[in-house]
Amino acid sequence: MATIDMSLVKKLREQTGVGIMECKKAIGEADNDFKKAVELLRKKGFEKAKSKASRATNQGAIGSYIHSNHRVGVLVELGCETDFVAKNEDFLALQKEICLQIAAMNPQYISEQDIPQEVIEKEKEIYREQMKNSGKPDNVIDKIVEGKLKKFYTEVCLLRQAYFKDEKKPIENLIAEKIHKLGENITVKRFIRYQVGEEF
């Protein structure tokens, strides 16, 4: 195994905010390949986030954003486990990014679990109608419908949407990175987006 490049460890810690020992381990596992080490930390962070997902988030903060044209406004309740993390700069920065995401991308739901079943069935009905005269067998149509439904989720569900600053990163991964860094479960509890002229 190659000698661990400590300058890369330092760079990784500065970029990710993850502890020095985990950064050192990641650089070692990646054989001093910085990009690979970043990916390793992301994967570990996502796994760690999943393991914390069942933990209660009874603390948190309400964040807000008003666009410069004063025509779009957002309120977000972001939950965490302790009051200490609720006041943390990283937590509040994440909350701000989520507010900006909602303002820019206009999600309708937090995740697919929040979509009413009748909305999902209506979408499926539309997709099947589109495929009606395609001549494709039912099992192929079923797969196409499922694929279209997944795309629908990435458009209307906040957690599935691509982060507006990095289209390769879904919002759930952005949150997972902060969970990994802060060591607590973080959840989007609820949000509302106001736009001048829109009815609720």
N, C-alpha and C positions, 0 to 999 in steps of 0.2 A: 504493500500500500504506500502511495506517495505521501511525503511529509505535508501536513496540513498548512496551507498558506494562511497565516493569521491576518494578513491584510484583507483577504477575501472574507474571512470570518467577521472582521470589523465592518466591512462594507455591507455584508448581509444583515448584520444586527441593525445598522443605521437605516437600511432600506425597509426592513420588516418589523423592527421593534421586538422581535422574539429574543428570548434569553440567550446569553453568550454560549452556554453549554450546548443548547439545541442547535445553534448556528454552527458551532464547531463540528458537531456530529454530522450535520447535513453536508457541510463542505467535505468532510472525510468520506462520507458515503458516495458523494458525487465526484470523488477524485479531483477536487479543486475546479470542477466545472460549475461556474457561478450560476448560470441559467438553470442547470439541472438541480442545483441546491435550492434555488427559489421554488422550483416545481415541487421538490420533495417536501419543503416546509408547507406549501399550499395544501398538498394532499394530506399531510399529517394534521394540519389545522382544520381541514374539512372533516376528517375522521373524529378529531377531538370535539369539534362543534356538535357533530351528531351524537356523541356520547353524553353531551351536556343538555341535549334538546329537551329532556323530560324534566329538567330542574325548573322550579317555579321562578317567575320573574315578576315579583311583587313590588319592586322598586323601579325607578326610571325617571323619565323627564318628558315634558311636552315641548316639542320644537315647532318653530313656525318660520315661514318664508313668504315674503311678498315680492313679486317680480317688479323690476324697475318701472314697468309701464303701469303698475298698480291695477292690472286687469286679472292677474292670477295670484291666488294665495293658497298656502298649504298649512295644515296642522297635522303633526305626527306625534303619536304616543309611542315612545321606544322604551321597552322594558328591559330590566337587568335584575340581578339578584341582590345587590347591595347599594345602599345610598352612596357609598364610597365611589363605586364605579359610575353611578349616575352623574357624579360631578367631574368625572375624569375627562380630560381634554380630548382623548381619542374617542371616547363614547359620544361626546357632544359633536365632534367633527363628523362622525359617522351619521349621526342624526341629521346634521346639516346636509350631507350628501344625499341622504334618503329624501329629504324635503325637496332638494333640487331635482332629483330623479322623478319624483311625483309631478312636480311642476312641468318638467320638460316632456315626460313620456305618458302622462295621464293614465296610469293603471286604474282598473276598475275594482280589483280585488287584491288581497294580500297574497293568497295562494289559491291553487285550484280547489282546495277543500272548502273555500268560501263561496265558490260559484254555485248558485242554485241548480239543482238537478235538471229543472225544466229548461234552463239556459243551455246546458250541455246537450240535452236531447234535441233542442231546436237547432243547434249548430250541426249536430250529426245529421239531422234531417236535411239541412241545406246542402251539406257535403254529398249526401247520398243522391239528392236530386240532381246535383251537378254531374254525377257519374252515371246517371240513369241510362243514358244512351251510348255509353262508352264501349259496351260489348265485353267488358272485363268480367271475369267470374266473381262471385260474391266474396270469396276469401281474399281476393286481391283488393276489392273495393273496401273491405273491412280494414285492411292494413293501411290503405290510402286515407281512409276516414280517421284512423288513429293518429296517423302522421299529421294530418291537418289540424286535429284537435290539440296535439302537442304544440304546434306552431301558434294556435289560438292562445294557449296558456302563456306563451312567451310574449304575447302582445298585451294581454289584459291583466296578468298577475304580476304584481310588484316583484316578488321573489324570483320569478322566472325571467323577468326582463333583463336585457343586456344593460349593463351599467353605461350611462350616457358618456362617460369619459373613457371607457374601455369596452368595446363591443364584444370582446372575447370572454368577458367576465360577467356572469349573472349576479344580480344583487344578493342572492343567497350566499354566493362565494365571498362577496365583499363583507357581509356580516360574519361569515365563518372565520375570516382572517382576523377580525376584531375579537371574536370569541376566543380564538387561539391566543391572541396577544394579551387580552385582559383576564382570561381564565374564568370567565363567567358566561352563562347563557345570556343571549341577547335576542329579544323578539320584537317584531313590529306588532304592536297591540291593535292599533287602528289608525286610520288616517282619513282626512277629508280634503278635497281639492275644490276650491272655489274659482269660478271664472265668470267675469262680467258677462251678463246676458244669458248664462246657462241656468236652467231650472233644476231643482233637486226633488 
